[in-house]
Amino acid sequence: MINRETDTRVPRAAEQPSVHYDYSVSVRFRNSGRSYSFGTSRNDLKPGDKVVVETSQGMELGEVQGGCTSTSIYPSSRMPSKPILRKADANDLQDYEDNLRAGKEAFRICEQEIRDLDLSMHLLSAEYMLDRSKILFVYQAEQRVDFRELLKRLGSRLHCRIELRQIGERDKAKMIGGIGMCGMECCCARFKTKTDVISINMAKNQLLALNTEKLSGMCGKLMCCLKYEDANYKEITAGLPKMGAHVEYQGVMYRVTSMNVMTNEARLENSESYQVITIDELRENTVVRKGIAVGRKSRERNQKQTHIAPGVRDVKEPRAAFSASDSEKSRGISAESKDTSHQKEAELRNLRNERRSKPQKEAASASSGSRRGGNSSSGGNRQRRENRRRPEPQTNNPNVTVRSFKSSKKKAEEAARGSEK
C-alpha cells in the first residue's frame, strides 16, 4: 500500500511539463528529404545556419530551412516538442566532419562482419550522433534478420551504443536517388515527404496497359506518379462503359476496343464495321448490353432477318450460300462444285455413321435373341457339332435309309477295314 502522507512521487504532468516555445524553425538533416519543426526562443536564425538540435535519436547537426515563425499561429496539437540547443560553432562543425569519416570506417567494419556471419542484409548507411553516443546502421532485407551475434561483434569493436534499422524498397530508393524514366530525379528523393499507397486500380482508371515493367519505378514498386492524375481521370471517365463492353450505338451492336480521354476519341468495332466517336457521345448515346455476344468477322453475313441487329450472332441463322473466291475461280473451282462436294461429304458421313451403328444393332439383336431362347444360327452350329460326335447309326431295315455326311475317301477307307476284318 502507498502512504499518501509520505509519498514523494511527482505527478505525471509534473514529470513531463509542457514547454512552450516562442518560435518554430524548420530544420533539415543530411540525406533527409523532409524538414522537421523545432522550438526556440531566439529569432535571429536565418536559412542556411547550422544548429545543434535534440532529436529522439540524440544530438544532431541540422540546417535551417526557413525563418523563425511565431508559434501563436499553430494549434496546440502541432506545437514543436524538441528544442534547438544552440547555434553550431567551429567545434561542432569539426565534430560533424570527424563523425562522417568515422561513419565510413564503421560502415566498412559492419559490412565485413555481415559477410563473415553470412547474413542476408544489404547495408545502406552508418551515421554517428554528434556526441558519439550512438551509431545508426540502416539496412535493407527481404526478410527478418537475426543480428544478435552481429550486435555483439560490433559492440566489441566500436565501443558505443548501436542501433540497426530496417527499411523497405521505397525508402531505399529515396535514400539512394536516381533518374526515372521521365528523365527527372525520382520524386521520392526530390520533394516527396511521405510514401503514398499506390494500387493497380489507378493504372486502370487512366486506361494504361497493365504492364508491370512499364508501371514500376526504380524501387520495383508501382510508380508514385500514378497517383498524381488519378482523381482527374476518375472524374473524366465517370459514366463511361468499361473497355471491351458490348454497347448499342444507333441500333447497331459494337464492342468498345479503345478509349483515349486526352484526344477525346473512342473506337467501337463489330464484325462488319467500326465507328470512331467522341467520349461525350460514348457516354450519352450508347447503351451497355450485357449477355450479348458480337459475331466474329466473316466474308458475308446473311442479313435477311431484319429483327436481328448487325453484329449480333444469331444461332438460328441459316447456313450461308457457297461462293467461290477469286483464287478458287482461277483454279477452276465454282460455287456449284463446292456445293456438290459438300453434299458428297454429307453422304459419306451418313454412310460412315450407318456402318458404325450396324455392329451395335447386331449385338443388340443377338442379346435380345439370347434372352428369348437363343439364336437360330448359333443353335444350328451347335447341333451340327453334336452330330459329328455321335456314331453313325446302323440298321438292317430295308425301309430305313441312313444318310452319312462323310467323304467318299473316308467311306472307302472304312469299307476296306471292314473287309479285312
HELIX and SHEET records of a PDB file:
HELIX    1   1 ARG A   12  GLU A   15  1                                   4    
HELIX    2   2 THR A   71  ILE A   73  5                                   3    
HELIX    3   3 SER A   76  ARG A   78  5                                   3    
HELIX    4   4 ALA A   90  LEU A  117  1                                  28    
HELIX    5   5 ARG A  148  LEU A  158  1                                  11    
HELIX    6   6 GLU A  169  ILE A  176  1                                   8    
HELIX    7   7 CYS A  187  ARG A  190  1                                   4    
HELIX    8   8 ILE A  200  ASN A  205  1                                   6    
HELIX    9   9 THR A  212  LEU A  215  1                                   4    
HELIX   10  10 CYS A  224  LYS A  227  5                                   4    
HELIX   11  11 ASP A  230  ILE A  236  1                                   7    
HELIX   12  12 ILE A  279  GLU A  284  1                                   6    
HELIX   13  13 ASP A  326  SER A  330  1                                   5    
HELIX   14  14 ALA A  335  ARG A  372  1                                  38    
HELIX   15  15 SER A  376  ARG A  389  1                                  14    
HELIX   16  16 SER A  408  GLU A  420  1                                  13    
SHEET    1   A 5 SER A  35  THR A  40  0                                        
SHEET    2   A 5 TYR A  23  ARG A  28 -1                                        
SHEET    3   A 5 MET A  59  VAL A  64 -1                                        
SHEET    4   A 5 LYS A  50  GLU A  54 -1                                        
SHEET    5   A 5 ILE A  84  LYS A  87 -1                                        
SHEET    1   B 3 SER A  35  THR A  40  0                                        
SHEET    2   B 3 TYR A  23  ARG A  28 -1                                        
SHEET    3   B 3 THR A  69  SER A  70 -1                                        
SHEET    1   C 3 HIS A 122  TYR A 128  0                                        
SHEET    2   C 3 LYS A 134  GLN A 140 -1                                        
SHEET    3   C 3 ARG A 161  ILE A 167  1                                        
SHEET    1   D 5 TYR A 274  ILE A 277  0                                        
SHEET    2   D 5 GLU A 265  GLU A 269 -1                                        
SHEET    3   D 5 VAL A 252  ASN A 260 -1                                        
SHEET    4   D 5 HIS A 246  TYR A 249 -1                                        
SHEET    5   D 5 THR A 286  VAL A 288 -1                                        
END                                                                             
